[in-house]
């Protein structure tokens, strides 16, 4: 089933997965061609395409983490607040406490893990729809971030911005995708994640601790600090204000 080519009555046909990839690539090329034709002077240059690519890494890594939650049929509307709070705490650890990159990583990882744990625990214990729980908690996280930042923009010093520049931003994005692939396809966590998403009732009857793995999914939604760092350290200025959505 995983093969990209399927043999039927002596003829080779592309599988649905291969067709999906071809359509996706075709849509990307078609979109590029349309915008290039409309604005040939300021779209599609190598410099612009590189800038678009680097900007897309932020959303890509965030989506990779979000997949752990969505595959179970849940939603996390606190993503922006979570990223903001984790980034600000990482910045405080790195700059204000003089911990450098270690503080940046520890602060982001620790904060993201705590926020994910709170999201998961409140969801499974209160039995409130995930979108309502995470929306309410997002307001709390934003308030805490604003308090920590003191209402002013947080900025990393120039010597702590390596992760937001090539090639490290691309390396971090690739690491995030590889880690997610391994988790979902080669670990018990991934197997149980798909099982719960397919049929929660059957998963319970199989002896899977559904609530435990739902909480874990919210934690893995943050997994590590990669999406925080990419957003925090990416691009022009590498500045992160408390009013970031």
VOBA-1610 file (N, C-alpha, C; in pm, whole numbers, padded with zeros to 5 digits, always signed):
BEGIN
Unk+00081-00121+00000Unk+00000+00000+00000Unk+00085+00126+00000Unk+00207+00116+00061Unk+00291+00234+00069Unk+00363+00266-00061Unk+00354+00172-00157Unk+00424+00195-00282Unk+00359+00306-00362Unk+00444+00383-00432Unk+00391+00492-00513Unk+00336+00443-00646Unk+00363+00314-00679Unk+00314+00258-00805Unk+00236+00131-00774Unk+00117+00118-00830Unk+00032+00003-00808Unk+00010-00068-00942Unk+00032-00201-00945Unk+00013-00277-01067Unk-00129-00332-01072Unk-00203-00302-01177Unk-00339-00349-01195Unk-00356-00400-01336Unk-00387-00530-01346Unk-00406-00595-01476Unk-00292-00566-01572Unk-00171-00579-01518Unk-00054-00562-01601Unk-00012-00420-01627Unk-00090-00322-01584Unk-00056-00183-01605Unk-00015-00118-01475Unk+00082-00030-01481Unk+00129+00041-01363Unk+00053+00173-01347Unk-00003+00190-01227Unk-00077+00313-01199Unk-00023+00378-01072Unk-00026+00509-01070Unk+00020+00582-00953Unk-00079+00565-00839Unk-00027+00552-00719Unk-00114+00541-00602Unk-00173+00677-00569Unk-00272+00677-00480Unk-00335+00802-00438Unk-00237+00896-00372Unk-00142+00840-00295Unk-00042+00923-00227Unk+00046+00996-00328Unk+00093+00922-00429Unk+00179+00983-00531Unk+00103+01091-00608Unk-00023+01063-00640Unk-00104+01162-00710Unk-00122+01288-00627Unk-00139+01267-00495Unk-00155+01382-00406Unk-00032+01471-00406Unk+00086+01409-00402Unk+00210+01487-00404Unk+00226+01561-00538Unk+00192+01494-00645Unk+00204+01558-00778Unk+00111+01678-00788Unk-00012+01662-00740Unk-00108+01773-00742Unk-00058+01888-00655Unk-00005+01857-00539Unk+00045+01960-00449Unk+00158+02040-00513Unk+00256+01969-00570Unk+00368+02036-00636Unk+00317+02117-00756Unk+00223+02060-00828Unk+00168+02132-00943Unk+00098+02260-00905Unk+00025+02259-00792Unk-00043+02381-00745Unk+00058+02487-00705Unk+00169+02444-00644Unk+00273+02540-00605Unk+00332+02605-00728Unk+00366+02525-00826Unk+00424+02578-00951Unk+00325+02668-01022Unk+00198+02628-01025Unk+00095+02708-01091Unk+00078+02843-01021Unk+00077+02842-00888Unk+00064+02968-00812Unk+00181+03059-00840Unk+00301+03001-00841Unk+00421+03082-00870Unk+00410+03144-01010Unk+00366+03065-01107Unk+00358+03114-01245Unk+00256+03226-01258Unk+00143+03213-01189Unk+00039+03316-01197Unk+00088+03448-01140Unk+00145+03444-01020Unk+00193+03568-00958Unk+00313+03626-01031Unk+00396+03538-01087Unk+00510+03585-01164Unk+00462+03659-01289Unk+00355+03608-01352Unk+00301+03673-01471Unk+00235+03806-01438Unk+00170+03813-01320Unk+00101+03936-01280Unk+00197+04046-01238Unk+00302+04008-01166Unk+00400+04107-01117Unk+00542+04058-01147Unk+00582+04059-01273Unk+00714+04005-01309Unk+00831+04081-01250Unk+00809+04208-01215Unk+00921+04289-01168Unk+00959+04267-01023Unk+00861+04228-00939Unk+00893+04218-00796Unk+00846+04088-00732Unk+00823+03985-00810Unk+00787+03856-00753Unk+00866+03746-00821Unk+00906+03650-00740Unk+00969+03531-00796Unk+01119+03538-00811Unk+01181+03647-00766Unk+01327+03654-00774Unk+01385+03558-00669Unk+01508+03512-00690Unk+01569+03419-00593Unk+01570+03473-00450Unk+01600+03602-00435Unk+01604+03661-00301Unk+01467+03659-00235Unk+01364+03696-00314Unk+01228+03695-00260Unk+01181+03554-00226Unk+01211+03458-00314Unk+01169+03321-00289Unk+01237+03265-00165Unk+01362+03300-00143Unk+01431+03257-00022Unk+01367+03317+00102Unk+01329+03443+00092Unk+01262+03509+00204Unk+01127+03443+00234Unk+01050+03411+00129Unk+00922+03343+00148Unk+00942+03206+00212Unk+01045+03137+00166Unk+01072+03003+00218Unk+01105+03008+00368Unk+01189+03102+00406Unk+01226+03112+00547Unk+01106+03151+00633Unk+01022+03238+00581Unk+00902+03276+00655Unk+00807+03157+00671Unk+00799+03071+00571Unk+00710+02956+00577Unk+00755+02852+00677Unk+00883+02855+00714Unk+00933+02758+00811Unk+00860+02771+00945Unk+00823+02893+00980Unk+00756+02917+01107Unk+00624+02840+01112Unk+00542+02861+01009Unk+00413+02793+01004Unk+00430+02643+00989Unk+00531+02602+00914Unk+00553+02458+00891Unk+00581+02385+01020Unk+00674+02437+01100Unk+00710+02371+01225Unk+00594+02376+01324Unk+00523+02488+01327Unk+00407+02496+01414Unk+00301+02393+01376Unk+00281+02372+01246Unk+00182+02275+01199Unk+00224+02132+01233Unk+00354+02105+01229Unk+00403+01972+01264Unk+00366+01939+01409Unk+00388+02033+01499Unk+00351+02010+01638Unk+00201+02001+01657Unk+00127+02084+01585Unk-00019+02088+01597Unk-00082+01957+01552Unk-00014+01883+01465Unk-00069+01758+01413Unk-00095+01657+01523Unk-00010+01655+01626Unk-00028+01561+01737Unk-00165+01579+01803Unk-00210+01702+01813Unk-00338+01731+01875Unk-00453+01704+01778Unk-00439+01750+01656Unk-00548+01738+01559Unk-00578+01594+01521Unk-00478+01508+01518Unk-00501+01371+01477Unk-00591+01299+01577Unk-00601+01351+01699Unk-00691+01295+01800Unk-00827+01364+01800Unk-00847+01456+01708Unk-00975+01525+01700Unk-00989+01641+01795Unk-00877+01695+01843Unk-00879+01808+01936Unk-00824+01932+01866Unk-00843+02047+01931Unk-00794+02174+01878Unk-00719+02248+01988Unk-00620+02325+01947Unk-00543+02406+02042Unk-00541+02550+01991Unk-00630+02632+02050Unk-00639+02772+02009Unk-00546+02862+02091Unk-00461+02801+02174Unk-00368+02882+02253Unk-00229+02885+02191Unk-00219+02846+02064Unk-00087+02836+02000Unk-00012+02968+02005Unk-00078+03076+01960Unk-00011+03206+01957Unk+00033+03252+02094Unk-00056+03238+02193Unk-00022+03280+02330Unk+00089+03193+02386Unk+00086+03064+02354Unk+00188+02972+02401Unk+00325+03009+02344Unk+00329+03035+02215Unk+00455+03075+02151Unk+00507+03205+02211Unk+00416+03301+02231Unk+00456+03430+02284Unk+00513+03417+02424Unk+00443+03344+02511Unk+00489+03328+02649Unk+00622+03253+02653Unk+00632+03143+02578Unk+00756+03065+02577Unk+00873+03148+02524Unk+00848+03225+02420Unk+00955+03307+02362Unk+01001+03415+02458Unk+00906+03479+02526Unk+00943+03585+02619Unk+01020+03530+02737Unk+00978+03415+02790Unk+01051+03353+02900Unk+01191+03313+02855Unk+01203+03257+02734Unk+01334+03223+02683Unk+01423+03344+02668Unk+01366+03455+02623Unk+01441+03579+02608Unk+01486+03632+02744Unk+01400+03623+02843Unk+01436+03669+02978Unk+01550+03585+03035Unk+01539+03453+03020Unk+01646+03365+03068Unk+01778+03395+02999Unk+01772+03418+02867Unk+01893+03438+02789Unk+01957+03573+02815Unk+01875+03680+02822Unk+01928+03816+02830Unk+01936+03868+02973Unk+01823+03867+03041Unk+01817+03927+03174Unk+01898+03848+03276Unk+01896+03713+03264Unk+01969+03629+03357Unk+02106+03590+03304Unk+02140+03634+03183Unk+02272+03610+03127Unk+02304+03463+03101Unk+02202+03382+03067Unk+02223+03239+03046Unk+02251+03204+02900Unk+02243+03302+02810Unk+02275+03277+02670Unk+02182+03177+02604Unk+02241+03099+02512Unk+02161+03002+02438Unk+02099+02897+02530Unk+02169+02859+02636Unk+02115+02760+02730Unk+01985+02811+02791Unk+01985+02938+02831Unk+01864+02995+02889Unk+01753+03007+02786Unk+01790+03038+02664Unk+01692+03051+02556Unk+01620+02918+02533Unk+01699+02812+02528Unk+01642+02679+02504Unk+01564+02629+02626Unk+01626+02639+02745Unk+01560+02590+02866Unk+01431+02665+02893Unk+01436+02797+02882Unk+01316+02877+02908Unk+01202+02844+02816Unk+01231+02828+02687Unk+01127+02796+02589Unk+01073+02656+02608Unk+01162+02559+02628Unk+01120+02420+02646Unk+01035+02406+02772Unk+01085+02460+02882Unk+01016+02445+03011Unk+00879+02511+03007Unk+00873+02632+02956Unk+00745+02704+02950Unk+00647+02634+02858Unk+00692+02594+02740Unk+00605+02525+02647Unk+00552+02394+02703Unk+00636+02322+02776Unk+00594+02195+02837Unk+00489+02219+02944Unk+00510+02319+03028Unk+00413+02350+03134Unk+00279+02392+03074Unk+00283+02477+02972Unk+00160+02523+02908Unk+00086+02405+02844Unk+00160+02317+02775Unk+00097+02200+02715Unk+00036+02109+02819Unk+00106+02091+02931Unk+00054+02009+03040Unk-00074+02068+03098Unk-00076+02198+03119Unk-00196+02264+03171Unk-00313+02249+03074Unk-00287+02269+02945Unk-00392+02253+02845Unk-00453+02113+02850Unk-00364+02012+02853Unk-00411+01875+02854Unk-00486+01838+02980Unk-00434+01878+03095Unk-00498+01843+03223Unk-00634+01909+03234Unk-00643+02037+03202Unk-00772+02106+03208Unk-00873+02043+03112Unk-00824+02001+02996Unk-00915+01942+02897Unk-00972+01808+02945Unk-00886+01720+02993Unk-00934+01586+03031Unk-01006+01586+03165Unk-00971+01676+03255Unk-01034+01677+03387Unk-01166+01752+03388Unk-01174+01863+03318Unk-01296+01943+03317Unk-01396+01893+03212Unk-01349+01814+03117Unk-01435+01759+03012Unk-01507+01870+02934Unk-01434+01977+02909Unk-01483+02088+02829Unk-01419+02077+02691Unk-01491+02109+02583Unk-01431+02102+02450Unk-01297+02173+02443Unk-01203+02111+02374Unk-01066+02162+02371Unk-01056+02304+02319Unk-01139+02341+02220Unk-01130+02476+02166Unk-01171+02581+02270Unk-01264+02546+02358Unk-01308+02640+02462Unk-01202+02651+02571Unk-01149+02536+02613Unk-01046+02535+02717Unk-00923+02613+02673Unk-00874+02584+02553Unk-00750+02648+02508Unk-00770+02797+02477Unk-00890+02834+02434Unk-00916+02977+02410Unk-00914+03054+02542Unk-00977+02999+02645Unk-00975+03064+02776Unk-00836+03072+02836Unk-00761+02962+02825Unk-00625+02961+02879Unk-00533+03055+02802Unk-00561+03074+02672Unk-00478+03164+02592Unk-00480+03305+02650Unk-00595+03349+02699Unk-00605+03482+02759Unk-00518+03493+02883Unk-00514+03384+02960Unk-00429+03383+03081Unk-00282+03386+03042Unk-00244+03306+02943Unk-00103+03302+02900Unk-00059+03439+02847Unk-00145+03506+02773Unk-00111+03638+02721Unk-00093+03738+02835Unk-00176+03727+02937Unk-00165+03817+03052Unk-00034+03794+03126Unk+00002+03666+03143Unk+00127+03633+03211Unk+00246+03683+03129Unk+00240+03665+02997Unk+00348+03712+02911Unk+00363+03864+02919Unk+00251+03933+02922Unk+00254+04079+02931Unk+00313+04124+03064Unk+00280+04050+03169Unk+00334+04084+03302Unk+00485+04063+03306Unk+00531+03951+03253Unk+00675+03921+03253Unk+00752+04022+03170Unk+00696+04059+03056Unk+00764+04154+02967Unk+00755+04296+03017Unk+00665+04323+03113Unk+00650+04458+03164Unk+00586+04553+03064Unk+00516+04496+02967Unk+00448+04579+02868Unk+00538+04637+02762Unk+00662+04591+02756Unk+00756+04643+02656Unk+00804+04529+02567Unk+00854+04565+02450Unk+00900+04466+02354Unk+01027+04399+02403Unk+01034+04267+02383Unk+01152+04192+02421Unk+01239+04167+02299Unk+01367+04192+02312Unk+01459+04182+02198Unk+01582+04102+02237Unk+01620+04009+02151Unk+01742+03933+02173Unk+01863+04013+02127Unk+01974+04004+02199Unk+02097+04068+02150Unk+02145+04000+02023Unk+02223+04070+01946Unk+02265+04021+01814Unk+02345+03891+01821Unk+02411+03865+01933Unk+02493+03744+01944Unk+02411+03620+01979Unk+02277+03634+01990Unk+02193+03520+02023Unk+02086+03496+01915Unk+02118+03531+01792Unk+02020+03520+01686Unk+02055+03416+01580Unk+02146+03327+01612Unk+02192+03231+01510Unk+02080+03141+01461Unk+01991+03099+01551Unk+01886+03006+01512Unk+01785+03068+01415Unk+01783+03200+01406Unk+01690+03265+01316Unk+01748+03293+01180Unk+01870+03244+01157Unk+01937+03271+01030Unk+01976+03138+00964Unk+01994+03144+00833Unk+02040+03024+00763Unk+02183+02992+00805Unk+02217+02863+00816Unk+02133+02747+00785Unk+02057+02691+00906Unk+02075+02755+01024Unk+02021+02694+01145Unk+01869+02689+01147Unk+01802+02789+01089Unk+01655+02783+01089Unk+01605+02666+01005Unk+01674+02636+00894Unk+01636+02522+00811Unk+01667+02391+00883Unk+01781+02385+00950Unk+01818+02265+01026Unk+01716+02236+01135Unk+01673+02339+01207Unk+01574+02320+01313Unk+01442+02271+01256Unk+01401+02326+01142Unk+01276+02284+01080Unk+01284+02137+01037Unk+01395+02097+00978Unk+01412+01958+00937Unk+01413+01865+01056Unk+01480+01905+01163Unk+01482+01824+01285Unk+01341+01805+01340Unk+01262+01911+01336Unk+01124+01903+01386Unk+01043+01803+01304Unk+01055+01810+01172Unk+00980+01719+01084Unk+01025+01575+01103Unk+01155+01553+01112Unk+01208+01417+01130Unk+01164+01360+01265Unk+01172+01442+01371Unk+01132+01396+01503Unk+00984+01359+01506Unk+00900+01440+01444Unk+00757+01410+01440Unk+00730+01282+01363Unk+00799+01263+01252Unk+00781+01142+01171Unk+00818+01018+01250Unk+00930+01024+01321Unk+00974+00909+01400Unk+00875+00881+01513Unk+00832+00986+01582Unk+00737+00969+01692Unk+00608+00903+01642Unk+00556+00948+01531Unk+00425+00902+01484Unk+00429+00765+01419Unk+00542+00726+01363Unk+00548+00603+01286Unk+00628+00491+01351Unk+00713+00522+01448Unk+00801+00419+01503Unk+00800+00412+01655Unk+00703+00473+01720Unk+00695+00466+01866Unk+00554+00428+01910Unk+00545+00382+02033Unk+00415+00347+02090Unk+00325+00469+02098Unk+00385+00584+02125Unk+00307+00708+02134Unk+00235+00735+02002Unk+00306+00721+01892Unk+00246+00744+01762Unk+00136+00645+01731Unk+00160+00518+01762Unk+00058+00415+01738Unk-00069+00444+01816Unk-00054+00479+01943Unk-00170+00508+02027Unk-00238+00638+01984Unk-00159+00732+01935Unk-00217+00858+01886Unk-00311+00832+01770Unk-00266+00753+01674Unk-00351+00719+01560Unk-00471+00634+01602Unk-00449+00545+01697Unk-00558+00459+01744Unk-00669+00541+01809Unk-00631+00636+01893Unk-00729+00722+01960Unk-00801+00809+01859Unk-00726+00861+01763Unk-00788+00944+01661Unk-00883+00868+01572Unk-00854+00740+01547Unk-00941+00658+01461Unk-01071+00622+01532Unk-01059+00574+01656Unk-01178+00535+01732Unk-01142+00532+01880Unk-01182+00636+01951Unk-01146+00648+02092Unk-01207+00535+02175Unk-01329+00495+02144Unk-01397+00389+02220Unk-01322+00257+02208Unk-01283+00222+02086Unk-01208+00099+02064Unk-01073+00106+02133Unk-01009+00224+02128Unk-00879+00240+02194Unk-00889+00215+02344Unk-00996+00265+02406Unk-01017+00240+02549Unk-01034+00091+02577Unk-01110+00023+02493Unk-01131-00121+02511Unk-01004-00201+02491Unk-00909-00145+02417Unk-00780-00211+02398Unk-00687-00191+02517Unk-00731-00110+02612Unk-00650-00086+02732Unk-00562+00036+02725Unk-00581+00120+02625Unk-00502+00241+02613Unk-00554+00347+02709Unk-00464+00409+02782Unk-00501+00519+02872Unk-00520+00644+02787Unk-00644+00663+02742Unk-00673+00770+02646Unk-00640+00907+02702Unk-00680+00935+02824Unk-00655+01067+02884Unk-00506+01097+02894Unk-00429+00996+02929Unk-00284+01014+02941Unk-00224+01058+02808Unk-00264+00993+02701Unk-00205+01024+02571Unk-00262+01152+02510Unk-00380+01192+02554Unk-00430+01323+02512Unk-00349+01435+02576Unk-00318+01419+02704Unk-00232+01518+02772Unk-00096+01520+02706Unk-00042+01403+02676Unk+00089+01395+02612Unk+00088+01462+02475Unk-00024+01452+02404Unk-00034+01515+02273Unk-00024+01666+02285Unk-00085+01724+02388Unk-00074+01869+02408Unk+00070+01908+02442Unk+00138+01823+02516Unk+00278+01852+02548Unk+00365+01842+02424Unk+00344+01735+02345Unk+00421+01718+02223Unk+00389+01823+02120Unk+00271+01883+02131Unk+00236+01997+02044Unk+00343+02105+02055Unk+00401+02118+02170Unk+00507+02214+02190Unk+00643+02157+02156Unk+00650+02030+02119Unk+00766+01948+02147Unk+00895+02022+02117Unk+00969+02024+02226Unk+01093+02101+02221Unk+01063+02249+02213Unk+01155+02318+02153Unk+01145+02464+02146Unk+01153+02511+02002Unk+01149+02419+01905Unk+01184+02457+01769Unk+01092+02563+01710Unk+00960+02545+01722Unk+00873+02645+01661Unk+00882+02778+01734Unk+00905+02773+01868Unk+00927+02898+01942Unk+01050+02971+01888Unk+01159+02895+01875Unk+01283+02959+01832Unk+01272+03016+01691Unk+01207+02940+01602Unk+01195+02988+01464Unk+01116+03118+01458Unk+01010+03126+01539Unk+00931+03248+01536Unk+01004+03361+01609Unk+01067+03325+01720Unk+01135+03424+01804Unk+01256+03483+01734Unk+01331+03397+01666Unk+01461+03439+01615Unk+01462+03464+01464Unk+01348+03445+01400Unk+01346+03452+01254Unk+01350+03594+01201Unk+01425+03609+01095Unk+01411+03725+01008Unk+01453+03857+01065Unk+01386+03961+01014Unk+01431+04098+01038Unk+01407+04141+01180Unk+01514+04179+01247Unk+01504+04238+01379Unk+01500+04139+01492Unk+01442+04019+01466Unk+01432+03919+01571Unk+01372+03976+01697Unk+01268+04055+01682Unk+01206+04120+01796Unk+01074+04049+01826Unk+01038+04048+01952Unk+00915+03980+01989Unk+00840+04064+02091Unk+00734+04125+02048Unk+00656+04210+02137Unk+00544+04134+02201Unk+00492+04182+02313Unk+00387+04114+02385Unk+00255+04125+02312Unk+00245+04210+02213Unk+00119+04223+02140Unk+00114+04133+02017Unk+00215+04044+02004Unk+00216+03953+01889Unk+00098+03859+01898Unk+00018+03840+01792Unk-00096+03750+01797Unk-00052+03605+01807
//
